[in-house]
Amino acid sequence: MTELSQQFLASARQILGDKNMICDQEAATPYLHEWRDRWHGFTPLIVLPDSTRQVTEIVQLCAQHQVAVTPQGGNTGLVGGQIPQGEILLSTKNLQQIPRINKSDMTLTVSAGVSLSDAAGAAFEHDLLFPMELASGGSATIGGAISTNAGGMMVLRYGTMRELVLGLEVVLADGQVWTGMNSLYKNNTGYDLKQMFIGAEGTLGIVTKAVLRLFPMPKAKTLAWCSVNSVADATRALGYLQNHCADPVAKFELVSQLALSLVLQNIPGAKKPLAHDAPWSVMVEFESWHGSEIAQNALASALDKGLIIDAVIARSQKQHDELLALRENISAAQKSEGAAIKHDISLPLANIADFLKQARNKILQQIPDTRFCVFGHLGDGNLHYNLLSPIGMKSNEFTRLRSEITTLVHDLVQEMGGSFSAEHGIGIARVNDLKRYKTGVEITMMRQIKQAIDPDNLMNPRLWFD
C-alpha cells in the first residue's frame, strides 16, 4: 500500500475538507469490492471531490508526490478496473452538478457523478431520450459509463457511449484540465481527442463533465417476449423485423432456457412469460411515433413465417416492467448457483450460432455437465457467455479451470472474428487477454499514447500495461 506522508494528507485535507476524505478502513469497505465479490482492494485514502477544481488540485498533489490514483464512478464495473490495489481511490460520485438540457440542439450537459438513471430522468422531463440503459443504471455514473464505453440494451438503435458523447472535460494526469465541452455534431479539426478518453478506463485522465446527445422521445414502445427454436432462427427474426417493420427495433435480447429458468427460480415475483418452454427466447422492443399496431403486425408476420414459435406483447406498463425484469435479473439470478466462469464477448451475427455449437462441444469435453447460461444483446452481437459449475461440483474445482476455459472460449472467439471484451472493458481481469489477442502494432500504439499523456503512470497504473 502507498505510504502517504503527513504533508500529503494535510494538503489533501486543506483541498477537500474532512467530509470528502475517508481514511477509516471500515468506512472504505463499500468502495473496495465489486458486487460479484470477485475483486477486493485496499487503499490508504479515499477522496471524494465535489468539483472539477477539487479534482484538479488533488491530481496535481498526487503528481507532485508521485502518488498513483484509481478513479471510480458508481463501482458497477465487472472487470476490477475500479478497485484499487494500494493506490488512493478518487471517487467521482460527489460530482453532482444539476444536468443542463439544451432543447434546441438536444444535448445534456452533466457532471461525471450523475447516475445514468438521473440523466435519463432529466431528459425525460423535457420529453427527450437519453438512451443509455443498463440494469445498474441507478448506480452506474456518467463518468464511469464514458470511461468504460458502456453498452447495454439500446446499442442496436443508439450505439455505445462512444456514439453518445459530443464533448468532455477531463483532468489529465498532471492536473491540467482539457476542456472540450462543445455540442457540435461536426467538428473536423484534427484528432478527436475525446475519443482517447472514452473506453480508456481512467488510464489517461479523469472525466469530470460531458455533453451528451439526446433524441426525440418515442410516443410508444412495444415490448414482446418471443420463443424461438434456435439462435439461427433468432438471428433471422432480427433481420426480418428490421427489414419489414417501419418501427425501428431498439432492443433485441437473446435469453437461453437456463437463464430464464434461473430468473423464475431465484427472483421473487418473476412470472413465466409464455405457457410452453423453448430452447431460446428473445426480448424485442420497438419504438414508434404512431402507436403499436405496426410492430404487432410485424411480430404476427414473423410468427406466420415460423421465425418465432410464440410471443406475448406487453399490454400495460406493469407487464412491460415484468417482461423487462426477466432479462435484467439474469445476472442476479446466477449469484446463488455456485461458481461461474463469465465471458463478455462479441461476434459477427453470422457466426454466433456456430460459435455456440463449437464452444459447447469443446467445454463439455473438458467439464461434463457444465451449465450454459447464455444471454445478451444479440442485435449487436454481444453475448454474456456464462458457464455455471455442474451441480454437485465443488466451486474451487470449477474455478481453478477458469484460465484454461477462458482461453478456450477467447481463442474460438478470435478465430471467428470476434472480440474477447464487448462492453465490460479490460480492467485487471482481461490484461492477459489484451496481450494475447492484440497485435504488436496495437500494443505499441496504446503504450505510446499512455506514455505521452501519463508519462509517470499515475492514472490506474495496474491496468493494461502494468
SULGIMO-V475424 format. One line per field, one symbol per residue. burial: b if it has 16 or more other C-alpha atoms within 10 Angstrom, else e. Layout:
burial = ???
//
This chain:
burial = eeeeeeebeeebbebbeeebbbeeeeebeebbbbeeeebebbbbbbbbbbbbebbbbbbbbbbeeebbbbbbbbbbbbbbbbbbbbbbbbbbbbbbeebebeeeebbbbbbbbbbbbbbbbbbeeeebbbbbbbbbbebbbbbbbbbbbbbbbbbbbbbbbbebbbbbbbbbbbbebeebbebeeeeeeeeeebbebbbbbbbbbbbbbbbbbbbebeeebbbbbbbbebbbbbbbbbebbbebbebbbbbbbbbbbbbbbbbbebbeebeebeeeebebbbbbbbbbeeebebbbebbebbbeeebbbbbbbbeeeebbebbbbbbbbbbebbeeebbbbbbbbbbebeebbebbeebbeebeeeeeebbbbbbbbbbbbbbbbbbbbbeeeeeeebbeebeebbeebbbbbeebebbbbbbbbbbbbbbebbeeeeeeeeeeeeeeebeebbebbbbbbbbbee
//
